C-alpha cells in the first residue's frame, strides 16, 4: 500500500554495524529542526547504557510476534538472531504532522519500506575501509572475537546492497559525513513534491486555484 502525499520525508539510513550510523543520526537529529528518529522495537537484550524507550523499545519475542501478527510494524527483520521492527502508527503520525522521520534499519527493512513508501529517501553510510570497520568494532569492547568476525561477514553482505540507496555517505571524517547528511536533508526538503505540499496555500493564492 502506497503512502499518501506528505509534507514530510521518510529517510532510511542503512549501514553495517560499526560504521557510525547511530552517532551520525543522533548528531543530525540534535542539530536539525523537525527531524526525529524512529525508536525501533527489538527482542535483543539492552546493552550497557541503553534505555528502554530511548534507544529501543525492548520487548520479548512473544510480544514482538503478536505485534507483527497485528500488522503494527512498518517493517520488521531478523538481525544476528534478534528481531527488529518499526512502529507503523508512530511513523505515520509524525509524517502527517510535517515532521521528517529517520529510520535506522538494515537492507531488508529498507526494501520493505521502499515497497510501501516509494517516496522515501534512502541513505547508505559506508566505513572508509573494512580494516577501519574491524578496528571500530574491536575498539567498542562490546563483542568477543567470534561475534566481531560474524559482524564483519554480515557487513560485507550488507554493503553488497549499497547501490539500492539514493545516496552514499562515507564516514571517514565524522564532521564531513554529518555535513553531507545535512545537505541530503535540505535537498529533499526543497524538492518540488514536498515543497508543493508545504506551500499549497500560498501557491493556490498566487495561482487562484
C-alpha positions in Angstrom: 0.0 0.0 0.0 1.5 3.3 -1.0 1.6 6.2 1.5 -0.3 9.4 0.7 1.5 12.6 -0.3 3.1 14.2 2.8 4.6 17.5 3.8 7.5 15.5 5.3 10.0 13.0 4.1 10.7 9.5 5.4 14.5 8.9 5.4 16.0 5.4 5.5 19.6 5.2 6.9 21.4 1.9 6.4 24.9 0.9 7.4 26.9 -2.1 8.6 27.4 -2.4 12.3 30.3 -0.1 13.4 30.1 2.4 10.5 29.0 5.1 12.9 25.3 5.3 11.8 23.8 5.8 15.3 26.3 8.6 16.3 25.8 10.4 13.0 22.0 10.2 13.1 21.9 11.4 16.7 24.1 14.4 15.8 21.9 15.1 12.8 18.7 15.0 14.7 20.1 17.1 17.6 21.1 19.9 15.1 18.1 19.8 12.7 14.6 21.1 13.3 11.5 19.0 12.6 13.5 15.8 12.3 13.1 12.7 14.5 14.5 9.2 14.6 12.1 6.3 15.0 12.7 4.2 18.1 12.6 0.6 16.9 11.2 -2.4 18.8 13.7 -5.2 19.4 13.9 -8.6 21.1 17.6 -8.3 21.8 18.8 -7.6 25.4 19.8 -4.0 26.2 23.5 -3.1 26.1 25.2 -1.2 28.9 23.9 2.4 29.0 20.9 1.7 26.7 17.5 2.9 28.0 14.1 1.4 27.1 12.1 3.8 25.0 15.1 5.9 24.1 17.5 3.6 22.3 14.9 0.9 21.6 11.6 -0.5 22.8 12.9 -3.7 24.3 10.2 -6.5 24.1 10.1 -10.3 24.4 9.8 -12.5 21.3 6.2 -13.4 22.2 5.2 -9.8 22.3 7.1 -9.0 19.1 5.4 -11.8 17.3 2.0 -10.6 18.5 2.7 -7.1 17.3 3.8 -8.4 13.9 0.7 -10.6 13.6 -1.4 -7.5 14.3 0.3 -5.6 11.4 1.8 -3.0 13.9 5.1 -2.8 12.1 6.0 -0.7 9.1 8.8 -3.2 8.6 10.5 -6.0 10.5 13.6 -8.1 10.1 15.8 -10.6 11.9 19.4 -9.5 12.5 22.0 -11.6 14.4 19.2 -13.8 15.7 17.2 -10.9 17.1 14.1 -9.2 15.7 13.6 -5.5 15.0 10.5 -3.6 13.9 9.4 -0.1 13.2 6.1 1.2 14.5 3.7 2.0 11.6 1.4 4.2 13.7 4.2 6.4 15.1 5.9 7.0 11.7 2.6 7.8 10.0 1.6 10.3 12.7 4.9 12.1 12.5 4.8 12.5 8.8 1.2 13.7 8.9 2.4 16.5 11.3 5.0 17.6 8.8 8.0 16.1 10.8 10.7 14.3 8.8 11.4 10.8 10.2 14.6 8.8 10.1 14.6 5.0 10.2 17.8 3.3 11.1 17.3 -0.1 9.6 19.1 -2.8 7.6 18.8 -3.5 3.9 15.9 -6.0 4.4 13.9 -3.4 6.3 14.8 -0.7 3.7 13.5 -2.8 0.9 10.2 -3.3 2.8 9.9 0.5 3.4 10.6 1.4 -0.3 7.9 -1.1 -1.4 5.3 0.6 0.8 6.6 4.2 0.6 8.3 4.8 -2.8 8.9 8.5 -1.9 11.2 7.5 1.0 14.8 8.7 0.6 17.4 6.1 1.4 21.0 6.8 2.6 23.8 4.2 2.9 26.6 5.0 5.3 29.9 3.3 4.5 33.1 2.9 6.6 36.3 4.1 4.8 37.5 0.5 4.6 36.9 -2.9 6.1 40.1 -2.5 8.1 38.7 0.6 9.7 35.4 -1.2 10.4 37.2 -4.0 12.2 39.1 -1.5 14.3 36.0 0.3 15.3 34.2 -2.9 16.2 37.2 -4.1 18.3 37.6 -0.7 19.9 34.0 -0.7 21.2 34.9 -3.5 23.5 31.3 -4.9 23.4 31.8 -8.1 21.4 34.2 -11.1 21.5 36.3 -12.1 18.5 33.8 -14.6 17.3 31.0 -12.0 17.3 33.2 -9.5 15.6 34.1 -12.0 12.8 30.4 -12.7 12.3 29.6 -9.0 12.2 32.3 -8.5 9.6 30.8 -11.2 7.4 27.4 -9.5 7.8 28.9 -6.1 7.0 30.1 -7.4 3.6 26.6 -8.8 2.9 25.1 -5.5 3.9 27.4 -3.4 1.8 26.5 -5.6 -1.3 23.2 -3.7 -1.3 24.7 -0.2 -1.3 23.6 0.6 -4.8 19.9 0.2 -3.8 20.2 3.5 -1.8 19.6 7.0 -3.2 22.7 8.5 -1.5 26.0 7.1 -0.2 28.0 8.8 2.6 31.4 7.6 3.6 32.1 8.1 7.3 35.8 8.7 7.3 35.7 12.2 8.9 32.7 12.5 11.2 32.1 16.2 10.6 32.3 15.9 6.8 29.9 12.9 6.9 27.5 14.9 9.1 27.6 17.9 6.8 26.8 15.6 3.8 23.8 14.2 5.7 22.6 17.7 6.4 22.9 18.5 2.7 20.8 15.5 1.8 18.1 16.5 4.3 17.9 20.1 2.9 17.8 18.9 -0.7 14.9 16.6 0.0 13.0 19.4 1.8 13.4 21.7 -1.2 12.2 19.1 -3.7 9.1 20.0 -5.8 6.8 17.3 -4.4 7.5 18.2 -0.7 7.5 21.9 -1.3 4.2 21.8 -3.2 2.6 20.2 -0.2 4.1 22.6 2.3 3.3 25.7 0.2 -0.1 24.6 -1.1 -2.0 27.5 0.4 0.5 30.1 -0.9 0.5 28.5 -4.4 -3.3 28.4 -4.5 -3.4 32.1 -3.6 -0.9 33.0 -6.3 -2.4 30.9 -9.0 -6.0 31.4 -8.0 -6.6 27.7 -7.6 
